[in-house]
Amino acid sequence: MLATLDRPATSSTVDPAFRRDILSGFSQRQKTTSARWFYDHRGSELFEQITELPEYYPTRTETALLAQYCRDIGEVTGAGRAVIEFGAGSAIKTPHLLSAISPAAYVPVDISGDFLRESSAALATRFPGLPVVPVEADFTGPVTLPPLVADMPKLGFFPGSTIGNMMPREAVDLLRAMKESLGNGAMLLIGMDRVKDIDVLIRAYDDAQGVTAAFNHNLLARINRELGGTIPLDAFRHRAIWNDSAARIEMHLEAKHGVAFMIDGVVFAMEAGETIHTENSHKYGPGDARLLLRAGGWEPMDEWIDAGDQFAILLARSA
């Protein structure tokens, strides 16, 4: 399938939530954005490159866990469930799961429509007998699922420790929204990154090739393109910081010098050293992960962890 190139947006095509969030976030003393806005088509491509970097252990470790334990997972979940993948992206880990659990349908949900359709087409080719029904939506709220899966038992799939991008309260809200989307009797298979050596964490979010830096800068390029921004990209440097008290990696864009720019006709100014806080990636201990799931309305059932205790996959049931 041919990729659809990002086109200059017009006022009628820009997501109003994007405009609202960016203008609100840049108006705060600590300028901030939501990680959800990283994933335009180019951002999705860059993130897939990140997952292949030697420093970026989460994808490699989680994929190995799924390859090793998916048959065990399938024995617990049973056959005939509709797999609903939230934030599907390229769905690179999904074939391990689909091959092991004999699903009735697969519904990938993602905010990046072009990227979603490309990955869905590839999976449909790989699993020709499986109904694949992509849904372009923001999965941070309840998602309306296609009628095809309405009466099927469901297995939510949320890999990649994407839950870590959210503040704890937001993560609980997301888990509750997933429970609402999936309905009674649903199960959820979710990946969660573990707290570990700080140097390992920093390298994972500030790689030697600069791909993560490009991913971070692409958000500014999107703001310029879609909101008529005049942000000079070369005035900002990428930074990855470990916040020990919050148990999270933070990504920032730091102004190299004083700079002024416009977004959607609004003027903003930043001093040297001031940052735009673009992403959090929370890391969890075993008790933290289970507590978070219970707070979101899910009862933990089982857990699979790699030998190095770097990453965990948890299976939970709607409580």
N, C-alpha and C positions, 0 to 999 in steps of 0.2 A: 504494500500500500504506500502511495506517495505521501510524504509529509506535507502538511499545510504550513507555509511560512507565516510567521507572525506579521500582521499587517498593522500599519499605523491606525490607532483607534480613533474613533470619533466620539463626541460627547454622548451619542445615543448608544454606542456599543460598549463603553466602559462600565464595568460592574460598579454600581453605586456604592456597594459596601467597600470596594477597594478605595474609591475616592474618599469616602467618609473615614475609613480607618487610617489612611495615610495622612490626611490633613489633621486628624485628631492626634495621631501619634507624634507627628512632627511639631505639634503645638505644645507638647509637654516639656517640662524642664529637662528630663532625660528622654530624648527623642527615641521613639520605639516603633517597631512594626510587628505585625503578626507573621509567623513563619509560613502561614498558608499562602501568602502572596509571592513566595519564591517560585511557585510552580506554574509559570507560563510555559510555553513550549520549550523555549531555550533553557529555562531553569530546570525543567524535567530532564532534558538531555544532559545537562551538567551534573545533576544529581546522580544519574545512572553512571556517569564517568567516575564520580566520587566512590560509588559502591565497588568499583573495580580497583581502587588504589590499594597499594600494599599496606598503607597506614590505617586504612579504614576497616577495622576488624568486624564491626557488627554484621554486615551482610554476609561475609565469608563464614563467620561463626554460626549465625542463625541458619544459613542454608545447609551447613553440615549437620546441624541438629535436626532439621526437618528431614534430610535424607536418611539419617540414622533412625529416627523415631516415628516417622509418619505412619508406619504400619501399626505401631502401638497406639498412636493417636486414633487411627481408624477403628481399632478394636473397641475403643471407648466411645467414640461418637456414633458408630454404626453407619451403615450404607444408606443412601437415598436422601441425604440432606442437600439442600441448596446452599452452596458456599457463597457468602456475601463478603467480598474483600473491600475493606475501607481504605481509600488512598492507594489504589492498586498500582499506579505507576506502570512500570514495565512488566510487572507480575513475574519477575524472574524466579521467585521462590515457589510460586503457585503450582507449577507442574508436579513437584514432589507431593504436595497435598492431594491434588486431584487424582494422581495415579494411585494413591493408597486408600482412598475412602469411598470410591464408587459414588460420586455425587449425582444428584438428579439434575442439577443446573449450576451454572456459575454466573454470578452477577458482580462484575468489577465496578466499583464506584470511585470516581476521581473528579477533581475540579478542572483538570487540564484535558479538555475534550479531544483535541487532535491526538495527543499522546495516548489517551485512553482508547481511542478507536484503533490506533495502530497496534497496540499490545493485545487488544481483544481479538483482532483479526488473526494475529499470529497464534493465539491460544486456540481459536476455533479451528484453525488448520491442523494444529497438533492433536486436538481431541475432537475429531469429526462427528462423533455421535453425541456430543455434549452440548445442550443449549447454552450459548454464551450471550448474555444480554447486558451490554454495558449501560451504565447510568451516569450521566454527567451531572454531578451535584457536589455541593459542599457538605461533606459528611460530618462536620462539626455539629450539625443539628440533625433532627430526625429526617430520615430519607424515605421517600415514597418508592417502594420496591415494585417491580413489574408484576402484573397480575399472574403471570406464569408461575411464580413461586409463592403466591399468597397462601396456599394451603399446604406447602411443603414444610417439614421441619428444617430448621436453619442452623448453619454454623457460621458465625461471624469470624472473619480472618483479618487480623490487624498486626502484621509483622513489622519489623524494622525499628521497634521501640519508638515509633512516631508518637506514642502517648507521652514520651518524655519531653516533647516540644512544648507541652502545655503546663501552665501553673497547676498545682494540685487541685485547686477548686475547679479550674477549667477541665482538667482530666476527669474528675468525677462527673461533671456535667456531660462530657462526651460519652462516658461509659453508660450513663443513664439514657442518653439519646440513642445509643446503639441498642440498648435493651428495648426501647420503645420501637425502634425500626424493625428489630428481629422478632419481637413478639414472645409470647409464653412458650416455654419449653426449649428455648434457643440455647445454644452453646457458643462460647467465644474462645478462640485460640489467639493468644496475644503474645508478642515478643516484648521483653523488657530488658534493657541494658543494666549491667551491674556496676556498682562503684568499684573502681580499680585504681591502679597506679596512675598518678596525675600525668606523668610524661606520656604514657600510652594514650591517654585521653586527649591531651593537647595535640599530639601528632595526628590523631585521627581527624581533628577539625582544623588543622593548619598544615596541610600536606606539602611536601617538598616541591611538587610540580605546580602548585598554585591553583589547582582546580577548585578547591573550596573557596579560595579568594575570588575567583571568577564567578562562582555561584553566588557569593554574597554581593559582589558588585552588580550582577545582573539585575538585582532588585532595583537598584538605582536607574539602570537603563530602562527597565519597565516603567518606572515612574515617569521618566522623561518622555517615553514614547506614548504612554496612554493618558497621562495627565498634563501634558504640555510642560514638563519640567525642564529646568535649565541646570540641573545638578552636574558639576564637573566631576566625572568619575575619577579622574587622576588626582583629585584633591583628597581622596580617602584611601586609607590602608585597612586591610582586613586584620582583625585580631580575634584570637580565641583565648578565653580566660576561664580558669577553674574557680568557681564560687563555692568554697568549702562549706559555708554555713547553709547554703541552699542545696548542696550536693548536685551541682549542675555545671555543665560547660555553657558559657555564654559566647555568642558570636556578636561582634561589634564592627562597625565601620567608623574609624577614627579620622577626624579631620587633621590633615597634615599642617594646615595653616588656616588662618581666618578665611571664611568663605561665605558668600551670600548667593542665594538662588531663589527661583520661583517654582511653585507647584500649583497648577490650576489657578494661576493669577495671584497666589498668595506668596508674599516674600518671607523667606526664612534666612537666618544668619547663624553661623556657628563659629566658635573660637577654636584655635589650635588645641588639640587634645580632647575636644568634646566629641562624644560618640553618638552614633545611632545604634541602639540595641536591637538587633535583627532576629535573634533566635536564642532559645534556651534548649538544652538537652539534659533533662533530669536523669539521674542514675539511681537505681533502687537496690536496697538490701532485700533479702528474702521476706522479712516481715513487712517491709514497706509495700512491696508489690501486692501481697495478699490483702493488706489493709485497704489499699487503693481500690482493688477489685470489689471488696465487700461494700465500701462506701458508695460505689457506683451501681450496686444492685446485683452483683455477680458473686456466686459462691465458688471459690477455688476447688477444683477437683483433682488436678494432677499438675506436675511440673517436671520439665526436662532441662538439665543444665549441662553445659560443656565441661570437659575435664579441667579447664583452666579457670572455671567459675567466672567467666567473662560475660555470659549472656544466658538468659532464661526464656523458655517458652512455657506459658501457663495455659491450662485449659480450665474454663469456668462454666458454670451453668447459671442461667437466669434464676435469681433467687426470688 
